[in-house]
């Protein structure tokens, strides 16, 4: 919105489709087409200001609004700016949850912190831009919250992730992270650090798609990999869900595998026409 207000031409893809329709219909904005590129540009500043007001945005304070949305104390700043802490949407809790399989010393800015939550609890890192971990730690993205909450009931499985190929007796330290609440914060943090990322998700077509689109696309093959347990074929064959495969196939059945390392897993899923939820690896208490 700020770029449009400045008179810039903004790619149509930067906005949701429903908002594009509103901008063109009521916001004084015109669609510009150059070959395959579709862009938007303000042609009526007066109509555009009226549109901003209808969305709860002050036309003369868009820069302050942008600054507030990117600060952790955004609600307080909104009150100072507009007198209303809900004048416009703001993320009051950026970041992501973390958990560990064993006590782990990390840094948050200049402070050292020992991550050692009790079973049944985990921690939330809000100031993630200043969160750093030792270089030998593997970051494990756990797709489903139940697996994330209960690492102590998946100890043997998680040990496979940190196992060294040259010595089965040695295992790397792990930091578990969750993609919930879904935002770009986790990927942004991963792009800031050098540590390897291993994705632990559902063993189905949608799980592969999540890894490829949300993590592999941003981190590449040198940083990101998909965890495939040693016994996944037996579990797909004996306990997998055929309904899950049938439901997901129309959308993901012919997706391109940008990471060739996933071909064996994808072939097993197609061979048995089943998917397997990662929650199946949680041991009985």
C-alpha positions, 0 to 999 in steps of 0.5 A: 500500500505504501508503494502504491501511495508513492506512485510506484507500480506494484506486482499484482501477485503482492496482493491477495486476489480479493484485495486486488478486486477491491482496489480496482473496483473502489480504490482508484487503482488500475491494472497494467499488463506487460506481457505476462506481468500484471501490475497495479498503479494508483490512478486516482489518489483521492479514491485510494485515500478513501480506500485506505481509510475504509481499511482502517489505515491512515493515509498520512501515517503508512510509514509509521504503520509499517514500522509498528507492524515490524516491532514487538511492541506494536500494540503499544505503538498503535495506541501512541499513534492512533489511540487504538491498539486494534486500529489495524492488524498487528503481529504481537507474538512473532517467533516460533516454539522450540524444544530439545531432546537434551539440555542445550546452551544457546544465545539470545543476543549477548545472553546465554540460556540453557534450554531444558524444558520439563516434559510436557512443556516447551519454550517460545522464541520471540526475539528470533533474529537474535537467537543463535545455536551452536554450529554442531546442532541440527535443527529439526522442523517437526510438522505436527504439534503432538510430535513436537510436544513429546520428544521423550516418547520418540527418543529412538526415532530422533536418534536416527536424525543425529546419527553419524554415518561413520560412527553409530555410537555418536549422535548430534545434538538436536533443536526441535522447532515448530512451524506453528503458528504458521508464518515466515519467521521460522524460515527467516531465522533458518536463512540467518544461521548456517545449521543444517535443517531436517524436516520431520513431517508426515510421510505422504504427498502433502508432507513432501509438498510442505517440505519442498515449498516451505523449506527446501525452496528457501534453503536448498539441498545443502541446508535442508533434507527430509527425514525418512525413518529406517522402517518407513516402508514397513509402516506404509505397507502395514499401517498406512492410510489409503484414504490419505493417499486417495485424497491427496493424489489429485493435488499432489500426485504429479508434483515435481520433486525438486529434491531428487533424494525424495524419489525413493519415498515418493515411489513407496507412497505410490507403490502402496498407495498409502500415507503414514502420519508421523504421530504413529511414531509416538511411543505409548507412555 
